[in-house]
Amino acid sequence: MANKWEYATVPLLVHATKQILDTWGEDGWELVQVVPGPNNPEQLVAYLKREKQA
């Protein structure tokens, strides 16, 4: 059976980027990509994924 994934988008605060990513990583989320926010290019958004639980 193929893996199934779930995804999340998370705003990153510049002064707490590592803490935010570490927190999500502890819950099994893997960072896929970081992109500029749609309304403010200085605001970063992280895209994360993890294997979906059965």
C-alpha positions as CSV (number, residue, x, y, z in Angstrom):
1,M,0.0,0.0,0.0
2,A,1.3,3.4,-0.9
3,N,2.2,6.0,1.8
4,K,-0.5,8.6,2.5
5,W,0.6,12.1,3.6
6,E,-1.0,15.0,5.4
7,Y,0.2,18.5,5.0
8,A,0.3,21.7,7.0
9,T,1.3,25.3,6.3
10,V,2.8,27.3,9.2
11,P,3.7,30.9,9.4
12,L,7.3,31.3,10.6
13,L,8.2,34.1,13.0
14,V,11.8,35.3,12.1
15,H,12.8,35.4,15.8
16,A,11.5,31.9,16.6
17,T,12.0,29.9,13.4
18,K,14.0,27.1,14.9
19,Q,11.7,26.8,17.9
20,I,8.6,26.6,15.6
21,L,10.2,24.0,13.3
22,D,11.6,21.9,16.3
23,T,8.1,21.9,17.8
24,W,6.5,20.6,14.6
25,G,9.3,18.2,14.1
26,E,8.7,16.6,17.5
27,D,5.2,15.9,16.3
28,G,6.5,14.0,13.3
29,W,6.3,16.8,10.7
30,E,9.0,17.1,8.0
31,L,9.9,20.5,6.5
32,V,9.3,20.4,2.7
33,Q,9.7,24.0,1.7
34,V,9.8,27.6,3.0
35,V,8.2,30.3,0.8
36,P,7.4,34.1,1.2
37,G,4.0,34.8,2.5
38,P,1.3,35.8,-0.1
39,N,0.6,39.2,1.5
40,N,4.0,40.1,2.8
41,P,7.2,38.7,1.2
42,E,9.0,39.2,4.5
43,Q,6.6,36.8,6.3
44,L,7.8,33.2,5.6
45,V,5.5,30.3,5.4
46,A,6.7,26.7,6.0
47,Y,5.1,23.7,4.2
48,L,5.3,20.5,6.2
49,K,4.3,16.9,5.7
50,R,4.0,13.7,7.7
51,E,2.8,10.2,7.1
52,K,-0.9,10.0,7.7
53,Q,-1.9,7.7,10.5
54,A,-4.2,4.8,9.6
